Amino acid sequence: MKEPLFALALAVAPDLRGAAVDSTATGVVVLDQIPFSREGRIAVTLLAPAKDQATTQSDGTVKWILTLQPREKRLLPHRFAVEYPGDAPIVGQD
């Protein structure tokens, strides 16, 4: 089985262009998606974020619920591994 690892970090920050900055925290919901497979020979495993940092759904959706302070920026880790037989055709790796 081959097991490529994919990783990225999502940068999240409030858009303050033209807005008055106050001391109020802002609630933010971030949605992203990892690949998912209906093929039994192909397995996608979410490695980050940890289960206590985000929720995941069976369709590969990853959901973070954050509270950001004014001017706060946060990086959200997002890593997954894909296991598949060497003869399996994989599309979308570009």
Protein Blocks (a to p, Z undefined) as FASTA:
>chain_A
ZZddddddddddddfehiacdfbdcdddddddddddfbfkbccddfbdcfklpccdfkop
acddddddehiacdddddddddddfklccehiZZ
